[in-house]
């Protein structure tokens, strides 16, 4: 049982290290983090409902998580095949497309939550 707990604590440490690496080394996640902070401030300013908060937090988490997975796919692809390769490019484009889809959904959700409050 003690071994299990120690392994879980180490896993949390590795995950935290991954978040720090992601935020300190990747420009795209810095943009996502800034937007997440900005929209969180907007949530307080416009006094959004509990349901809107839950959806907003889920969407921020979704976009940042998918961005992290995209970065991992890109780093792994570059490690496996550092030279230009059409198949690797295809894989990287699909991963970037997933980020794009989540970002579009985030914009739509943001419009649903904030446009009625702004206008």
VMD Tcl script that builds the backbone (N, CA, C; Angstrom):
set m [mol new atoms 357]
animate dup $m
set s [atomselect $m all]
$s set {name element resname resid chain x y z} {
  {N N UNK 1 A 0.828 -1.200 0.000}
  {CA C UNK 1 A 0.000 0.000 0.000}
  {C C UNK 1 A 0.870 1.260 0.000}
  {N N UNK 2 A 1.923 1.262 0.789}
  {CA C UNK 2 A 2.821 2.429 0.842}
  {C C UNK 2 A 3.465 2.651 -0.527}
  {N N UNK 3 A 3.880 1.563 -1.187}
  {CA C UNK 3 A 4.465 1.671 -2.523}
  {C C UNK 3 A 3.494 2.319 -3.502}
  {N N UNK 4 A 2.234 1.921 -3.433}
  {CA C UNK 4 A 1.202 2.475 -4.298}
  {C C UNK 4 A 1.091 3.985 -4.085}
  {N N UNK 5 A 1.054 4.413 -2.838}
  {CA C UNK 5 A 0.929 5.840 -2.521}
  {C C UNK 5 A 2.149 6.607 -3.004}
  {N N UNK 6 A 3.324 6.052 -2.797}
  {CA C UNK 6 A 4.558 6.717 -3.245}
  {C C UNK 6 A 4.555 6.862 -4.765}
  {N N UNK 7 A 4.132 5.824 -5.467}
  {CA C UNK 7 A 4.070 5.891 -6.934}
  {C C UNK 7 A 3.066 6.939 -7.395}
  {N N UNK 8 A 1.929 7.048 -6.728}
  {CA C UNK 8 A 0.931 8.057 -7.096}
  {C C UNK 8 A 1.474 9.461 -6.858}
  {N N UNK 9 A 2.179 9.658 -5.754}
  {CA C UNK 9 A 2.773 10.972 -5.464}
  {C C UNK 9 A 3.799 11.322 -6.533}
  {N N UNK 10 A 4.621 10.360 -6.930}
  {CA C UNK 10 A 5.597 10.602 -7.996}
  {C C UNK 10 A 4.892 10.940 -9.304}
  {N N UNK 11 A 3.790 10.244 -9.593}
  {CA C UNK 11 A 3.035 10.508 -10.821}
  {C C UNK 11 A 2.515 11.937 -10.858}
  {N N UNK 12 A 2.018 12.412 -9.718}
  {CA C UNK 12 A 1.546 13.797 -9.643}
  {C C UNK 12 A 2.710 14.755 -9.876}
  {N N UNK 13 A 3.871 14.429 -9.322}
  {CA C UNK 13 A 5.062 15.256 -9.532}
  {C C UNK 13 A 5.455 15.323 -10.994}
  {N N UNK 14 A 5.417 14.172 -11.689}
  {CA C UNK 14 A 5.741 14.159 -13.117}
  {C C UNK 14 A 4.722 14.969 -13.918}
  {N N UNK 15 A 3.455 14.847 -13.550}
  {CA C UNK 15 A 2.409 15.605 -14.240}
  {C C UNK 15 A 2.615 17.106 -14.036}
  {N N UNK 16 A 2.927 17.501 -12.804}
  {CA C UNK 16 A 3.175 18.924 -12.522}
  {C C UNK 16 A 4.377 19.413 -13.325}
  {N N UNK 17 A 5.432 18.600 -13.377}
  {CA C UNK 17 A 6.611 18.954 -14.174}
  {C C UNK 17 A 6.222 19.154 -15.637}
  {N N UNK 18 A 5.334 18.282 -16.149}
  {CA C UNK 18 A 4.877 18.410 -17.529}
  {C C UNK 18 A 4.144 19.710 -17.769}
  {N N UNK 19 A 3.307 20.113 -16.828}
  {CA C UNK 19 A 2.584 21.386 -16.956}
  {C C UNK 19 A 3.572 22.548 -16.969}
  {N N UNK 20 A 4.547 22.511 -16.072}
  {CA C UNK 20 A 5.551 23.584 -16.013}
  {C C UNK 20 A 6.334 23.639 -17.316}
  {N N UNK 21 A 6.767 22.487 -17.821}
  {CA C UNK 21 A 7.499 22.459 -19.093}
  {C C UNK 21 A 6.642 23.005 -20.230}
  {N N UNK 22 A 5.404 22.608 -20.264}
  {CA C UNK 22 A 4.500 23.061 -21.313}
  {C C UNK 22 A 4.330 24.575 -21.275}
  {N N UNK 23 A 4.066 25.111 -20.102}
  {CA C UNK 23 A 3.804 26.553 -19.969}
  {C C UNK 23 A 5.073 27.381 -20.174}
  {N N UNK 24 A 6.228 26.852 -19.795}
  {CA C UNK 24 A 7.455 27.649 -19.907}
  {C C UNK 24 A 8.143 27.531 -21.260}
  {N N UNK 25 A 7.793 26.512 -22.054}
  {CA C UNK 25 A 8.516 26.316 -23.319}
  {C C UNK 25 A 7.678 26.495 -24.580}
  {N N UNK 26 A 6.367 26.484 -24.464}
  {CA C UNK 26 A 5.525 26.503 -25.657}
  {C C UNK 26 A 4.727 27.797 -25.773}
  {N N UNK 27 A 4.957 28.522 -26.861}
  {CA C UNK 27 A 4.275 29.800 -27.072}
  {C C UNK 27 A 2.759 29.618 -27.198}
  {N N UNK 28 A 2.327 28.559 -27.861}
  {CA C UNK 28 A 0.894 28.373 -28.086}
  {C C UNK 28 A 0.137 28.180 -26.767}
  {N N UNK 29 A 0.722 27.462 -25.829}
  {CA C UNK 29 A 0.033 27.257 -24.545}
  {C C UNK 29 A 0.049 28.551 -23.731}
  {N N UNK 30 A 1.059 29.372 -23.925}
  {CA C UNK 30 A 1.077 30.678 -23.240}
  {C C UNK 30 A -0.095 31.535 -23.719}
  {N N UNK 31 A -0.367 31.490 -25.014}
  {CA C UNK 31 A -1.517 32.221 -25.561}
  {C C UNK 31 A -2.807 31.671 -24.970}
  {N N UNK 32 A -2.934 30.328 -24.941}
  {CA C UNK 32 A -4.135 29.701 -24.381}
  {C C UNK 32 A -4.302 30.056 -22.905}
  {N N UNK 33 A -3.203 30.061 -22.153}
  {CA C UNK 33 A -3.251 30.409 -20.732}
  {C C UNK 33 A -3.688 31.860 -20.540}
  {N N UNK 34 A -3.132 32.764 -21.349}
  {CA C UNK 34 A -3.529 34.170 -21.280}
  {C C UNK 34 A -5.022 34.326 -21.565}
  {N N UNK 35 A -5.503 33.652 -22.619}
  {CA C UNK 35 A -6.918 33.737 -22.957}
  {C C UNK 35 A -7.789 33.147 -21.852}
  {N N UNK 36 A -7.324 32.054 -21.250}
  {CA C UNK 36 A -8.054 31.449 -20.140}
  {C C UNK 36 A -8.170 32.387 -18.953}
  {N N UNK 37 A -7.074 33.075 -18.644}
  {CA C UNK 37 A -7.087 34.052 -17.542}
  {C C UNK 37 A -8.001 35.217 -17.893}
  {N N UNK 38 A -7.897 35.703 -19.128}
  {CA C UNK 38 A -8.727 36.827 -19.572}
  {C C UNK 38 A -10.213 36.491 -19.471}
  {N N UNK 39 A -10.582 35.308 -19.946}
  {CA C UNK 39 A -11.998 34.934 -19.947}
  {C C UNK 39 A -12.477 34.653 -18.522}
  {N N UNK 40 A -11.575 34.219 -17.650}
  {CA C UNK 40 A -11.930 34.028 -16.238}
  {C C UNK 40 A -12.230 35.376 -15.587}
  {N N UNK 41 A -11.427 36.377 -15.891}
  {CA C UNK 41 A -11.677 37.732 -15.384}
  {C C UNK 41 A -13.018 38.238 -15.919}
  {N N UNK 42 A -13.271 37.964 -17.205}
  {CA C UNK 42 A -14.561 38.356 -17.797}
  {C C UNK 42 A -15.722 37.674 -17.074}
  {N N UNK 43 A -15.520 36.425 -16.664}
  {CA C UNK 43 A -16.554 35.708 -15.924}
  {C C UNK 43 A -16.912 36.391 -14.624}
  {N N UNK 44 A -15.892 36.880 -13.913}
  {CA C UNK 44 A -16.156 37.620 -12.680}
  {C C UNK 44 A -16.831 38.957 -12.972}
  {N N UNK 45 A -16.348 39.635 -14.020}
  {CA C UNK 45 A -16.906 40.937 -14.365}
  {C C UNK 45 A -18.380 40.836 -14.742}
  {N N UNK 46 A -18.733 39.840 -15.556}
  {CA C UNK 46 A -20.112 39.686 -16.013}
  {C C UNK 46 A -20.956 38.813 -15.099}
  {N N UNK 47 A -20.364 38.375 -13.988}
  {CA C UNK 47 A -21.090 37.602 -12.983}
  {C C UNK 47 A -21.848 36.432 -13.614}
  {N N UNK 48 A -21.103 35.570 -14.321}
  {CA C UNK 48 A -21.740 34.446 -14.995}
  {C C UNK 48 A -22.269 33.433 -13.967}
  {N N UNK 49 A -23.225 32.632 -14.393}
  {CA C UNK 49 A -23.883 31.672 -13.498}
  {C C UNK 49 A -22.957 30.490 -13.184}
  {N N UNK 50 A -23.357 29.699 -12.207}
  {CA C UNK 50 A -22.588 28.499 -11.847}
  {C C UNK 50 A -22.463 27.544 -13.026}
  {N N UNK 51 A -23.535 27.386 -13.761}
  {CA C UNK 51 A -23.500 26.509 -14.930}
  {C C UNK 51 A -22.543 27.056 -15.984}
  {N N UNK 52 A -22.597 28.357 -16.216}
  {CA C UNK 52 A -21.682 28.975 -17.177}
  {C C UNK 52 A -20.235 28.818 -16.723}
  {N N UNK 53 A -19.985 28.951 -15.407}
  {CA C UNK 53 A -18.632 28.748 -14.872}
  {C C UNK 53 A -18.161 27.330 -15.143}
  {N N UNK 54 A -19.018 26.353 -14.885}
  {CA C UNK 54 A -18.626 24.954 -15.103}
  {C C UNK 54 A -18.283 24.707 -16.565}
  {N N UNK 55 A -19.112 25.218 -17.453}
  {CA C UNK 55 A -18.863 25.023 -18.886}
  {C C UNK 55 A -17.590 25.758 -19.303}
  {N N UNK 56 A -17.424 26.977 -18.821}
  {CA C UNK 56 A -16.236 27.755 -19.162}
  {C C UNK 56 A -14.965 27.062 -18.687}
  {N N UNK 57 A -14.961 26.575 -17.474}
  {CA C UNK 57 A -13.776 25.890 -16.934}
  {C C UNK 57 A -13.491 24.614 -17.731}
  {N N UNK 58 A -14.546 23.861 -18.058}
  {CA C UNK 58 A -14.356 22.660 -18.871}
  {C C UNK 58 A -13.753 22.994 -20.233}
  {N N UNK 59 A -14.241 24.052 -20.854}
  {CA C UNK 59 A -13.744 24.429 -22.179}
  {C C UNK 59 A -12.294 24.896 -22.106}
  {N N UNK 60 A -11.960 25.694 -21.095}
  {CA C UNK 60 A -10.563 26.131 -20.930}
  {C C UNK 60 A -9.672 24.908 -20.742}
  {N N UNK 61 A -10.101 23.983 -19.883}
  {CA C UNK 61 A -9.336 22.761 -19.658}
  {C C UNK 61 A -9.212 21.922 -20.916}
  {N N UNK 62 A -10.293 21.837 -21.686}
  {CA C UNK 62 A -10.274 21.075 -22.929}
  {C C UNK 62 A -9.238 21.636 -23.899}
  {N N UNK 63 A -9.296 22.933 -24.140}
  {CA C UNK 63 A -8.391 23.551 -25.113}
  {C C UNK 63 A -6.943 23.392 -24.664}
  {N N UNK 64 A -6.678 23.641 -23.388}
  {CA C UNK 64 A -5.295 23.544 -22.913}
  {C C UNK 64 A -4.808 22.096 -22.913}
  {N N UNK 65 A -5.681 21.149 -22.602}
  {CA C UNK 65 A -5.297 19.734 -22.624}
  {C C UNK 65 A -4.991 19.272 -24.046}
  {N N UNK 66 A -5.854 19.631 -24.975}
  {CA C UNK 66 A -5.634 19.230 -26.367}
  {C C UNK 66 A -4.363 19.887 -26.895}
  {N N UNK 67 A -4.110 21.126 -26.493}
  {CA C UNK 67 A -2.873 21.803 -26.887}
  {C C UNK 67 A -1.656 21.049 -26.344}
  {N N UNK 68 A -1.749 20.582 -25.114}
  {CA C UNK 68 A -0.656 19.796 -24.535}
  {C C UNK 68 A -0.439 18.488 -25.290}
  {N N UNK 69 A -1.524 17.800 -25.628}
  {CA C UNK 69 A -1.401 16.557 -26.400}
  {C C UNK 69 A -0.821 16.829 -27.787}
  {N N UNK 70 A -1.238 17.930 -28.406}
  {CA C UNK 70 A -0.694 18.307 -29.708}
  {C C UNK 70 A 0.816 18.533 -29.605}
  {N N UNK 71 A 1.238 19.222 -28.571}
  {CA C UNK 71 A 2.669 19.468 -28.374}
  {C C UNK 71 A 3.415 18.150 -28.193}
  {N N UNK 72 A 2.844 17.229 -27.415}
  {CA C UNK 72 A 3.486 15.933 -27.200}
  {C C UNK 72 A 3.603 15.162 -28.514}
  {N N UNK 73 A 2.549 15.178 -29.323}
  {CA C UNK 73 A 2.586 14.495 -30.624}
  {C C UNK 73 A 3.667 15.115 -31.506}
  {N N UNK 74 A 3.735 16.437 -31.547}
  {CA C UNK 74 A 4.734 17.113 -32.375}
  {C C UNK 74 A 6.152 16.793 -31.919}
  {N N UNK 75 A 6.392 16.833 -30.606}
  {CA C UNK 75 A 7.736 16.541 -30.078}
  {C C UNK 75 A 8.130 15.093 -30.374}
  {N N UNK 76 A 7.181 14.170 -30.194}
  {CA C UNK 76 A 7.474 12.768 -30.461}
  {C C UNK 76 A 7.746 12.546 -31.952}
  {N N UNK 77 A 6.942 13.163 -32.793}
  {CA C UNK 77 A 7.128 13.018 -34.241}
  {C C UNK 77 A 8.484 13.582 -34.665}
  {N N UNK 78 A 8.852 14.732 -34.124}
  {CA C UNK 78 A 10.149 15.330 -34.454}
  {C C UNK 78 A 11.304 14.465 -33.955}
  {N N UNK 79 A 11.120 13.813 -32.812}
  {CA C UNK 79 A 12.152 12.932 -32.268}
  {C C UNK 79 A 12.311 11.687 -33.140}
  {N N UNK 80 A 11.196 11.116 -33.548}
  {CA C UNK 80 A 11.231 9.888 -34.349}
  {C C UNK 80 A 11.768 10.154 -35.749}
  {N N UNK 81 A 11.343 11.275 -36.331}
  {CA C UNK 81 A 11.749 11.571 -37.712}
  {C C UNK 81 A 12.032 13.074 -37.824}
  {N N UNK 82 A 13.275 13.505 -37.479}
  {CA C UNK 82 A 13.586 14.952 -37.450}
  {C C UNK 82 A 13.527 15.638 -38.818}
  {N N UNK 83 A 13.751 14.883 -39.890}
  {CA C UNK 83 A 13.703 15.478 -41.224}
  {C C UNK 83 A 12.255 15.567 -41.698}
  {N N UNK 84 A 12.035 16.415 -42.703}
  {CA C UNK 84 A 10.680 16.553 -43.250}
  {C C UNK 84 A 10.208 15.214 -43.801}
  {N N UNK 85 A 8.987 14.864 -43.460}
  {CA C UNK 85 A 8.391 13.619 -43.933}
  {C C UNK 85 A 6.894 13.858 -44.093}
  {N N UNK 86 A 6.347 13.500 -45.229}
  {CA C UNK 86 A 4.926 13.751 -45.493}
  {C C UNK 86 A 4.011 13.036 -44.506}
  {N N UNK 87 A 4.346 11.814 -44.128}
  {CA C UNK 87 A 3.506 11.063 -43.195}
  {C C UNK 87 A 3.538 11.681 -41.797}
  {N N UNK 88 A 4.724 12.111 -41.366}
  {CA C UNK 88 A 4.837 12.792 -40.067}
  {C C UNK 88 A 4.080 14.119 -40.127}
  {N N UNK 89 A 4.200 14.835 -41.249}
  {CA C UNK 89 A 3.469 16.093 -41.422}
  {C C UNK 89 A 1.967 15.881 -41.344}
  {N N UNK 90 A 1.491 14.781 -41.913}
  {CA C UNK 90 A 0.073 14.438 -41.858}
  {C C UNK 90 A -0.379 14.239 -40.419}
  {N N UNK 91 A 0.407 13.492 -39.655}
  {CA C UNK 91 A 0.098 13.241 -38.241}
  {C C UNK 91 A 0.074 14.554 -37.459}
  {N N UNK 92 A 1.073 15.396 -37.679}
  {CA C UNK 92 A 1.138 16.673 -36.964}
  {C C UNK 92 A -0.024 17.587 -37.348}
  {N N UNK 93 A -0.413 17.569 -38.611}
  {CA C UNK 93 A -1.551 18.381 -39.048}
  {C C UNK 93 A -2.851 17.927 -38.389}
  {N N UNK 94 A -3.031 16.615 -38.257}
  {CA C UNK 94 A -4.237 16.105 -37.594}
  {C C UNK 94 A -4.264 16.550 -36.133}
  {N N UNK 95 A -3.125 16.465 -35.449}
  {CA C UNK 95 A -3.060 16.901 -34.047}
  {C C UNK 95 A -3.361 18.393 -33.934}
  {N N UNK 96 A -2.816 19.183 -34.841}
  {CA C UNK 96 A -3.095 20.621 -34.837}
  {C C UNK 96 A -4.563 20.880 -35.148}
  {N N UNK 97 A -5.148 20.063 -36.014}
  {CA C UNK 97 A -6.571 20.194 -36.326}
  {C C UNK 97 A -7.438 19.963 -35.101}
  {N N UNK 98 A -7.033 19.042 -34.236}
  {CA C UNK 98 A -7.781 18.791 -32.998}
  {C C UNK 98 A -7.778 20.033 -32.104}
  {N N UNK 99 A -6.644 20.715 -32.037}
  {CA C UNK 99 A -6.574 21.961 -31.270}
  {C C UNK 99 A -7.498 23.003 -31.895}
  {N N UNK 100 A -7.472 23.082 -33.204}
  {CA C UNK 100 A -8.311 24.047 -33.914}
  {C C UNK 100 A -9.789 23.805 -33.627}
  {N N UNK 101 A -10.205 22.534 -33.665}
  {CA C UNK 101 A -11.604 22.201 -33.378}
  {C C UNK 101 A -11.970 22.632 -31.967}
  {N N UNK 102 A -11.118 22.317 -30.992}
  {CA C UNK 102 A -11.431 22.698 -29.606}
  {C C UNK 102 A -11.455 24.216 -29.446}
  {N N UNK 103 A -10.583 24.921 -30.157}
  {CA C UNK 103 A -10.569 26.387 -30.079}
  {C C UNK 103 A -11.836 26.986 -30.693}
  {N N UNK 104 A -12.301 26.435 -31.810}
  {CA C UNK 104 A -13.538 26.915 -32.441}
  {C C UNK 104 A -14.716 26.698 -31.495}
  {N N UNK 105 A -14.773 25.523 -30.871}
  {CA C UNK 105 A -15.839 25.234 -29.903}
  {C C UNK 105 A -15.763 26.221 -28.743}
  {N N UNK 106 A -14.544 26.540 -28.294}
  {CA C UNK 106 A -14.375 27.498 -27.196}
  {C C UNK 106 A -14.905 28.872 -27.581}
  {N N UNK 107 A -14.651 29.295 -28.801}
  {CA C UNK 107 A -15.151 30.598 -29.268}
  {C C UNK 107 A -16.678 30.583 -29.310}
  {N N UNK 108 A -17.246 29.504 -29.809}
  {CA C UNK 108 A -18.710 29.411 -29.882}
  {C C UNK 108 A -19.316 29.463 -28.482}
  {N N UNK 109 A -18.750 28.691 -27.558}
  {CA C UNK 109 A -19.248 28.696 -26.170}
  {C C UNK 109 A -19.089 30.085 -25.564}
  {N N UNK 110 A -17.941 30.720 -25.804}
  {CA C UNK 110 A -17.726 32.076 -25.296}
  {C C UNK 110 A -18.760 33.052 -25.830}
  {N N UNK 111 A -19.090 32.928 -27.103}
  {CA C UNK 111 A -20.116 33.799 -27.689}
  {C C UNK 111 A -21.482 33.539 -27.054}
  {N N UNK 112 A -21.809 32.271 -26.838}
  {CA C UNK 112 A -23.102 31.933 -26.218}
  {C C UNK 112 A -23.191 32.515 -24.813}
  {N N UNK 113 A -22.090 32.454 -24.066}
  {CA C UNK 113 A -22.107 32.950 -22.685}
  {C C UNK 113 A -22.067 34.476 -22.640}
  {N N UNK 114 A -21.193 35.095 -23.443}
  {CA C UNK 114 A -20.904 36.530 -23.244}
  {C C UNK 114 A -21.653 37.489 -24.149}
  {N N UNK 115 A -22.005 37.095 -25.355}
  {CA C UNK 115 A -22.672 38.059 -26.240}
  {C C UNK 115 A -23.981 38.580 -25.644}
  {N N UNK 116 A -24.833 37.743 -25.038}
  {CA C UNK 116 A -26.050 38.294 -24.437}
  {C C UNK 116 A -25.752 39.258 -23.279}
  {N N UNK 117 A -24.643 39.052 -22.596}
  {CA C UNK 117 A -24.304 39.927 -21.468}
  {C C UNK 117 A -23.711 41.254 -21.952}
  {N N UNK 118 A -23.011 41.206 -23.072}
  {CA C UNK 118 A -22.381 42.407 -23.620}
  {C C UNK 118 A -23.419 43.283 -24.319}
  {N N UNK 119 A -24.358 42.657 -25.058}
  {CA C UNK 119 A -25.334 43.435 -25.835}
  {C C UNK 119 A -26.666 43.438 -25.168}
}
mol reanalyze $m
mol bondsrecalc $m
mol representation Tube
mol addrep $m
